[in-house]
Amino acid sequence: MRDGQTDVKSKGNVVGVAIYPIYDTVEEAKEKVGEARCLAMINAQIKTTSANELRQSLTKKKSTKNMMMEAMMRIPVAEQGEHAGDLAWFQNRIAEEIAVIEREQDEASDAVDESDED
């Protein structure tokens, strides 16, 4: 087992860091957490994942993670180099690119909707 960590946000601002265990095996998780709680947590994650996958397939929206990756890929390397170490700049620039991606998705969705009316 090792520890993982994730930022805890409220209204978009980081308010803390949660530390959580990352188990190496299901058996280890079952030993540490207990079988009933382990099963409940697995089932909760399966429900969340299923809902996210269905939402994405129905709306054709990309996941936040995928959108962030695409946004970062769109920022030219030279531009990234000019702002190396400036976290605020990167966060703002990625947010700008995500807004562009969302507009593109909405326009593509509208175009599909219009073609369905024919």
C-alpha positions as CSV (number, residue, x, y, z in Angstrom):
1,M,0.0,0.0,0.0
2,R,1.1,3.5,-0.7
3,D,-0.5,6.9,-0.2
4,G,-2.1,9.1,-2.8
5,Q,-3.2,12.7,-2.5
6,T,-5.6,14.9,-4.2
7,D,-6.5,18.6,-3.9
8,V,-9.8,19.3,-2.2
9,K,-11.6,22.2,-3.8
10,S,-14.5,24.4,-2.8
11,K,-15.9,26.8,-5.4
12,G,-12.8,26.2,-7.6
13,N,-10.3,27.0,-4.9
14,V,-8.0,24.5,-3.2
15,V,-9.0,24.3,0.5
16,G,-6.9,21.3,1.5
17,V,-5.2,18.1,0.4
18,A,-6.8,14.7,1.1
19,I,-4.4,11.8,1.7
20,Y,-5.8,8.4,0.9
21,P,-4.5,4.8,0.7
22,I,-3.8,3.1,-2.7
23,Y,-4.0,-0.6,-2.2
24,D,-2.0,-3.0,-4.2
25,T,-4.6,-5.8,-4.2
26,V,-8.3,-6.3,-3.6
27,E,-7.4,-8.6,-0.7
28,E,-5.3,-5.9,1.0
29,A,-8.2,-3.4,0.6
30,K,-10.6,-5.9,2.0
31,E,-8.4,-6.6,5.0
32,K,-7.9,-2.9,5.8
33,V,-11.3,-1.5,5.0
34,G,-13.5,-4.5,5.6
35,E,-15.4,-6.6,3.1
36,A,-18.8,-4.8,3.4
37,R,-17.3,-1.3,3.1
38,C,-15.0,-2.4,0.3
39,L,-17.9,-3.8,-1.7
40,A,-20.0,-0.7,-1.1
41,M,-17.1,1.5,-2.3
42,I,-16.6,-0.6,-5.4
43,N,-20.3,-0.5,-6.2
44,A,-20.4,3.3,-5.7
45,Q,-17.5,3.7,-8.1
46,I,-19.1,1.4,-10.6
47,K,-22.3,3.5,-10.4
48,T,-20.3,6.8,-10.9
49,T,-18.2,5.4,-13.8
50,S,-21.4,4.0,-15.5
51,A,-23.1,7.4,-15.2
52,N,-20.1,9.2,-16.5
53,E,-19.7,6.9,-19.5
54,L,-23.4,7.2,-20.4
55,R,-23.3,11.0,-20.0
56,Q,-20.3,11.2,-22.3
57,S,-21.9,8.9,-24.9
58,L,-25.2,10.8,-24.9
59,T,-23.7,14.3,-24.8
60,K,-20.5,13.6,-26.8
61,K,-18.8,15.7,-24.1
62,K,-15.2,14.8,-23.2
63,S,-14.3,14.1,-19.6
64,T,-12.6,16.8,-17.6
65,K,-9.3,14.9,-17.7
66,N,-9.5,14.4,-21.4
67,M,-10.4,18.0,-22.0
68,M,-7.5,19.2,-19.9
69,M,-5.1,17.0,-21.8
70,E,-6.4,18.3,-25.2
71,A,-6.2,21.9,-23.9
72,M,-2.6,21.4,-22.9
73,M,-1.7,19.8,-26.3
74,R,-3.2,22.9,-28.1
75,I,-0.9,25.3,-26.3
76,P,2.2,25.8,-28.5
77,V,5.5,24.6,-26.9
78,A,7.2,27.9,-27.4
79,E,4.3,29.6,-25.5
80,Q,4.6,27.1,-22.7
81,G,8.4,27.7,-22.5
82,E,7.9,31.5,-22.2
83,H,5.7,30.9,-19.1
84,A,7.6,28.0,-17.5
85,G,7.0,27.9,-13.7
86,D,4.0,30.3,-13.9
87,L,1.2,28.0,-12.5
88,A,-1.4,30.8,-12.6
89,W,-0.7,31.5,-16.3
90,F,-1.0,27.8,-17.2
91,Q,-4.2,27.4,-15.3
92,N,-5.7,30.4,-17.0
93,R,-4.4,29.4,-20.4
94,I,-5.8,25.8,-20.0
95,A,-9.2,27.3,-18.9
96,E,-9.2,29.4,-22.1
97,E,-8.5,26.4,-24.3
98,I,-11.2,24.3,-22.5
99,A,-13.7,27.1,-23.3
100,V,-12.7,26.9,-26.9
101,I,-13.1,23.1,-26.9
102,E,-16.5,23.3,-25.3
103,R,-17.7,25.9,-27.9
104,E,-16.4,23.6,-30.6
105,Q,-18.3,20.6,-29.1
106,D,-21.5,22.7,-28.8
107,E,-21.2,23.9,-32.5
108,A,-20.6,20.3,-33.6
109,S,-23.6,19.1,-31.6
110,D,-25.7,21.9,-33.1
111,A,-24.6,20.9,-36.6
112,V,-25.6,17.3,-36.0
113,D,-29.0,18.4,-34.5
114,E,-29.6,20.5,-37.6
115,S,-28.8,17.7,-40.0
116,D,-31.2,15.4,-38.1
117,E,-34.0,17.8,-39.0
118,D,-33.6,17.1,-42.8
